[in-house]
Amino acid sequence: MNTIFATRAVGLSELKANPATVLQSAETEPIVVLNRNKPTGYVVGAQLWESIMEQLENLELAQIAAARLNDGKASVPVTLDDL
């Protein structure tokens, strides 16, 4: 059984028939595309995709910062004026 990460689903034929409508609906939440009742893909709008990418970038930066804090090197004090 496949886990579906969306609250709305459309069939492949509906996506082919009305792609603009499906894309418009996908601006705020993902839509799963089903083919024979199995998920084959997701449609997300541009705004949602940009938000997802920003969150992933923030997560990556947080991991880099945590690694640098735990690298065993002494920290260097810096003031905002120094920057």
N, C-alpha and C positions, 0 to 999 in steps of 0.2 A: 504494500500500500504506500502511496506517495503522500507526503505532507504538503499541503497547499498553504502558501503564505500570503493569502489574499482573501478578502471578504466578498469579492465579486468575481464572477467567472463569465467568460464568453466562449462560444464555440468558434472553431476555426472559420466556419462558413460565415458566421456573423462578423468576424473581424474582416474577412474579405469583402463582405457586402457593405459595411459601414465603418471603414477604418478611422475616419475623422471623428465620428461619434465616440468610438472606443478610446481614441487618444485624448479627447476632451475629458472624458470621464476619468482618465488615469492621471490627471494632474494632481490630485490630492491623495490617492491611494493606488497601490498596484492592482492590476487586473490579471488574473491567470487565464491563459488561453488553453482551452481543452480540445483535444482531438480524440474522439471515441472515449470520452470521459476520463482521459488521462492528461495531466498537465504537460504541455509541450513548450511553454514559454510564459513569460510575463511581459506585460506592457506597462511602462511607467512614463509619466509625462516629464517634460524637460525640468520643470521646477522641482519635482520629487527626486529626479536623478541627480540634480545638482546638490540637493540637500544630502542625499546618501553619500555622494562623493566627498562633500565637505566633512561629514562625520567620520568617514574612513581616514581622511587626511589628518583630522584632529587626533584620532586614535593612534595613528602612526607617529605623529609628533609627540604624543604623550609617552609612547613606548621608548622613543629615542631619548626623551628627557629623563625617564626613569632609569634607563641603562647608564646614562652619563652620571646621574646622581649616585649610582651604586658601583661605579667603576673603581673605587678605592682611592682615587686621586683627591687631594685636598681641594676644597672649593676656593674660588678666588672672589673676594668681596668686590662688588661693583656698585657704584651709585648711578642714579639716572643721569646725572650730569656727565659722568664718564661715557655714557652711551651717546 
